[in-house]
Amino acid sequence: MKKKVLILGVCSLLLCGCGKIPTLSNGDEAVVTFKDGTMISANDFYEEIKNSFGLDTLLNMIDKYVFESEFPDEIENGEAYAKAMVDQLRTNAGSEEELLSYLQYNGFQTVEAYQNFAYIGYMQNIAIETYVQNNITDEELQEYYENDVYPDMTISHILITPDVTEDMTDEEQEEAENNAKETIQSIIDELNDAKDNDENIEEVFARLAEEYSEDDDTKDDGGNLGEINIGSLDSNYDELVKAANELEDGEYSTEVITTELGYHVILKTATGEKASYDDSVDSMRDAIAQDKLNEDQSLVVDAIHYYRDLYELDIVDSEMDSQYGVYMNNLINTYENANNTTN
């Protein structure tokens, strides 16, 4: 990242320098002069830096132009995002000196360099997501609507959290996990007994939640999570929504549900109306795009190729063009390897 910052400064100097610029006898502009009249020319400097770290800066300049041209309405959002990232770092650092020290440790010589990095990253993400969304078919949307769009559901849960600590051995942690699962299974057994005895399941579930649940926010309200859907709470609760979708109103889960929070049993008490297809299209495009990017990271390269080709990118300098070709091939191989690893 240090290299990126330096060349941006160089470009600013070469393109926008102020005052009279010294020149060599052959007419080349000078970047550095010495007392004996010796000069380092802009051309020599360019040849030196382009073979060291010029490609990174060139790609940033390319993407900044392309993405700002393609998504002008996102420029203000990108600038706000980048500023917010800097503000967060500044708050965490405590002082401007500590902020700069942190940034330099991570390869950014100035706050502005990091802010520009965050801005280009934001614009690139917008471009990639838009590219993937625009290539989602109607068939994919319809399938997602049928299988992955749920109505709002009123759900209660009982949570048992394994009593695991960092200083435990693997065997001790496994025992704690098993104990938590056994507790949830015993609660399911109690619900089964209550069902066999024609007891009111909602009342029994509420009593068991108050007695056993380790979710302090809901246990005294019978474990009631309210009317929720995918994304209503943090992602752990999405698993509860998916499980509830398989239940009829008044039914409870008979298998232990596992999330990062621990182990759950749920009760579905009511089902609302499913949102219409038209009202779901935007959120479905977002979800499908994220799924596609998680499953196939090579789409990132496809998107970058698409936008650069759209603007007929032509790197005139043959050396830089050669570097660019090697870089893109390496990028393709990196994402292909990542796909193979995850699959």
C-alpha positions in Angstrom: 0.0 0.0 0.0 3.0 2.3 0.6 3.8 2.0 -3.1 0.3 3.0 -4.1 0.4 6.2 -2.2 3.8 7.2 -3.6 2.8 6.9 -7.2 -0.4 8.8 -6.7 1.7 11.6 -5.4 4.0 11.3 -8.3 1.2 11.5 -10.8 -0.1 14.6 -9.1 3.3 16.1 -9.4 3.8 15.3 -13.0 0.3 16.3 -14.1 -0.4 19.2 -11.8 2.9 20.6 -10.7 3.0 24.3 -9.9 5.6 26.8 -11.0 8.4 26.3 -13.5 9.5 22.7 -14.0 13.2 22.2 -14.6 14.1 20.4 -17.9 17.0 18.4 -19.1 18.9 19.2 -22.2 16.8 16.8 -24.2 13.6 18.5 -23.1 12.5 15.9 -20.5 11.0 17.4 -17.4 12.9 16.8 -14.2 11.6 15.3 -11.0 14.8 15.8 -8.9 17.6 18.2 -9.3 21.1 18.3 -7.6 23.4 21.3 -6.9 25.7 20.3 -9.7 22.9 20.5 -12.2 22.3 16.8 -12.5 18.6 15.9 -12.8 16.4 12.8 -12.6 13.9 13.0 -15.5 10.2 12.2 -15.3 10.6 9.6 -18.0 13.4 7.8 -16.1 11.4 8.0 -13.0 8.3 6.6 -14.7 10.3 3.7 -16.2 11.6 2.9 -12.7 8.4 3.0 -10.8 6.2 1.3 -13.4 8.2 -1.8 -13.0 8.0 -1.7 -9.2 4.6 -0.7 -8.1 3.0 1.3 -11.0 0.4 -1.4 -11.8 -1.4 -1.1 -8.5 -1.8 2.6 -8.8 -2.8 2.3 -12.5 -5.5 -0.2 -11.6 -6.8 2.2 -8.9 -6.9 5.0 -11.4 -8.6 2.8 -14.0 -11.3 1.5 -11.6 -11.9 4.9 -10.1 -12.7 6.3 -13.6 -14.7 3.3 -14.8 -16.8 2.9 -11.6 -17.5 6.6 -11.2 -18.5 6.8 -14.8 -20.8 3.8 -14.5 -22.2 4.6 -11.0 -22.2 8.3 -10.6 -25.1 8.1 -8.1 -22.9 6.1 -5.8 -20.0 8.5 -5.6 -21.5 10.4 -2.7 -22.3 7.2 -0.8 -18.8 5.9 -1.5 -17.2 9.1 -0.1 -19.5 9.0 2.9 -18.5 5.3 3.5 -14.8 6.0 3.2 -15.1 9.0 5.6 -17.0 6.8 8.1 -14.3 4.2 7.9 -11.7 6.8 8.7 -13.8 8.3 11.5 -14.2 4.9 13.1 -10.4 4.3 13.0 -9.8 7.8 14.4 -12.2 7.1 17.3 -10.5 3.8 18.0 -7.0 5.2 17.7 -7.7 8.0 20.2 -5.3 10.6 18.6 -4.2 11.7 15.2 -0.7 10.5 15.8 -1.8 7.0 16.8 -4.2 6.9 13.8 -1.3 7.7 11.4 1.0 5.2 13.1 -1.7 2.5 12.7 -2.2 3.4 9.0 1.5 3.4 8.3 1.9 0.1 10.0 -0.7 -1.3 7.6 0.9 0.3 4.5 -0.9 3.7 4.2 1.4 6.7 4.4 -1.5 9.2 4.9 -5.1 9.2 6.0 -6.1 10.3 2.6 -4.5 7.2 1.1 -6.5 4.9 3.3 -9.7 6.9 2.6 -9.1 6.6 -1.2 -8.5 2.9 -0.7 -11.8 2.5 1.2 -13.6 4.6 -1.4 -12.4 2.5 -4.4 -13.3 -0.7 -2.5 -16.8 0.6 -2.0 -17.3 1.5 -5.6 -15.8 -1.9 -6.7 -18.2 -3.8 -4.5 -21.2 -1.9 -5.9 -20.0 -2.7 -9.4 -19.5 -6.4 -8.7 -22.9 -6.8 -6.9 -24.6 -5.0 -9.7 -23.0 -7.2 -12.4 -24.0 -10.4 -10.6 -27.6 -9.1 -10.0 -28.0 -8.1 -13.6 -27.1 -11.7 -14.6 -29.7 -13.4 -12.4 -32.4 -15.1 -14.5 -36.2 -15.0 -14.0 -36.0 -18.8 -13.4 -33.6 -18.3 -10.5 -35.8 -15.6 -9.0 -38.9 -17.7 -9.3 -37.1 -20.7 -7.7 -35.8 -18.6 -4.9 -39.3 -17.1 -4.2 -40.8 -20.6 -4.0 -38.1 -22.1 -1.8 -36.4 -19.4 0.2 -38.9 -16.5 0.7 -40.9 -17.1 3.9 -43.9 -15.5 5.5 -43.5 -13.7 8.8 -43.9 -16.2 11.6 -44.4 -15.8 15.4 -41.8 -18.0 17.0 -40.8 -18.8 20.6 -37.6 -20.6 21.5 -35.7 -22.1 24.4 -31.9 -21.7 24.2 -29.4 -23.8 26.1 -25.8 -22.5 25.8 -22.9 -24.9 26.4 -20.9 -24.1 29.4 -17.6 -23.9 27.5 -14.5 -21.9 28.5 -11.2 -21.4 26.7 -9.2 -23.2 29.3 -11.1 -26.4 28.8 -9.6 -29.4 27.1 -11.2 -30.7 23.9 -12.7 -33.5 25.9 -14.2 -31.1 28.4 -15.6 -28.9 25.7 -17.2 -31.9 24.0 -18.8 -33.0 27.2 -20.2 -29.5 27.8 -21.6 -29.5 24.3 -23.2 -32.9 24.8 -24.7 -31.8 28.1 -26.4 -28.8 26.5 -27.8 -31.0 23.7 -29.1 -33.5 26.2 -30.8 -30.7 28.1 -32.6 -29.6 24.9 -33.5 -33.1 24.1 -35.0 -33.6 27.6 -37.1 -30.4 27.0 -38.3 -31.9 23.7 -39.2 -35.1 25.7 -41.2 -33.1 28.1 -43.1 -31.4 25.3 -43.8 -34.8 23.8 -45.2 -36.0 27.1 -47.4 -32.9 27.3 -48.7 -33.5 23.8 -49.5 -37.1 24.6 -51.4 -35.9 27.7 -53.4 -33.3 25.6 -51.9 -30.5 27.6 -51.8 -26.9 26.2 -48.4 -26.9 24.4 -48.1 -23.1 24.5 -48.5 -23.0 28.2 -46.0 -25.9 28.7 -43.5 -24.3 26.4 -43.7 -21.0 28.2 -43.2 -22.8 31.6 -40.2 -24.7 30.2 -38.7 -21.5 28.7 -38.9 -19.7 32.0 -37.3 -22.7 33.8 -34.6 -23.6 31.4 -33.9 -21.0 28.7 -30.7 -19.0 28.8 -32.0 -16.2 26.6 -32.5 -13.6 29.3 -34.4 -11.3 26.9 -37.2 -13.8 26.2 -37.3 -16.4 28.9 -39.8 -14.6 31.1 -42.1 -14.0 28.1 -42.3 -17.7 27.3 -39.3 -17.5 24.9 -41.3 -15.3 22.6 -39.2 -13.8 19.7 -42.2 -12.1 18.2 -43.1 -12.0 14.5 -39.8 -12.5 12.6 -38.4 -13.5 9.2 -35.0 -14.0 7.6 -32.9 -11.0 8.5 -35.2 -9.7 11.3 -32.6 -10.6 14.0 -29.0 -11.6 13.7 -28.1 -14.4 11.3 -28.3 -17.1 14.0 -32.0 -16.7 14.2 -32.4 -17.3 10.4 -31.9 -21.0 11.2 -34.9 -20.8 13.5 -37.0 -19.2 10.8 -36.1 -21.9 8.3 -36.9 -24.6 10.9 -40.2 -22.9 11.7 -41.2 -22.8 8.1 -41.4 -26.6 8.2 -43.9 -26.5 11.1 -47.6 -26.0 11.3 -48.9 -23.4 13.7 -48.9 -24.8 17.3 -46.1 -27.3 16.5 -42.7 -27.4 18.1 -39.4 -28.7 16.7 -38.7 -32.3 17.6 -35.0 -32.2 16.5 -32.3 -30.1 18.2 -31.6 -26.9 16.3 -27.9 -25.8 16.4 -26.6 -22.3 16.0 -23.5 -20.4 17.1 -25.5 -19.3 20.1 -26.1 -22.9 21.3 -29.0 -25.3 21.0 -32.6 -24.5 20.5 -36.1 -25.9 20.5 -38.8 -23.7 18.9 -42.6 -23.3 18.9 -44.4 -21.7 16.0 -47.6 -20.0 17.1 -48.7 -18.0 14.0 -48.0 -17.6 10.3 -48.5 -14.4 8.4 -48.9 -13.7 4.7 -46.0 -14.3 2.4 -44.8 -11.1 0.6 -45.7 -10.9 -3.1 -43.2 -11.8 -5.7 -43.0 -8.2 -7.0 -42.3 -6.9 -3.5 -39.6 -9.5 -3.0 -37.6 -9.0 -6.2 -35.1 -6.5 -4.9 -34.3 -8.5 -1.7 -34.2 -11.7 -3.7 -31.6 -10.2 -6.1 -29.5 -9.1 -3.2 -29.7 -12.6 -1.5 -29.1 -14.5 -4.7 -26.1 -12.3 -5.7 -24.5 -12.9 -2.3 -25.1 -16.6 -2.5 -23.5 -16.7 -6.0 -20.5 -14.7 -4.9 -20.0 -17.0 -1.9 -20.2 -20.0 -4.1 -18.2 -18.7 -7.1 -15.6 -16.1 -6.4 -14.5 -16.0 -10.0 -17.5 -13.8 -10.6 -15.4 -11.0 -9.2 -13.0 -11.4 -12.1 -15.9 -11.6 -14.6 -17.3 -8.4 -13.2 -14.0 -6.5 -13.4 -13.4 -7.7 -17.0 -16.9 -6.7 -17.9 -16.7 -3.1 -16.8 -13.2 -2.5 -18.1 -14.2 -4.0 -21.5 -17.3 -1.8 -21.4 -15.1 1.2 -21.4 -12.7 -0.3 -24.0 -9.7 -0.3 -21.7 -6.5 -0.2 -23.7 -3.2 0.0 -21.8 -0.9 1.7 -24.4 2.3 1.1 -22.5 3.4 -2.4 -23.6 5.2 -3.2 -20.4 2.3 -2.1 -18.3 -0.1 -4.1 -20.5 2.1 -7.2 -20.1 2.1 -6.7 -16.3 -1.7 -6.3 -16.4 -2.1 -9.6 -18.3 0.0 -11.5 -15.8 -1.9 -9.9 -12.9 -5.3 -10.8 -14.3 -4.2 -14.4 -14.9 -3.0 -14.6 -11.4 -6.2 -13.2 -10.1 -8.2 -15.8 -12.1 -6.1 -18.6 -10.7 -6.5 -17.2 -7.1 -10.3 -17.3 -7.3 -10.4 -20.6 -9.0 -8.2 -22.1 -6.3 -10.5 -20.5 -3.7 -13.5 -22.1 -5.3 -11.8 -25.5 -5.4 -11.0 -25.1 -1.7 -14.5 -24.2 -0.6 -16.0 -26.9 -2.8 
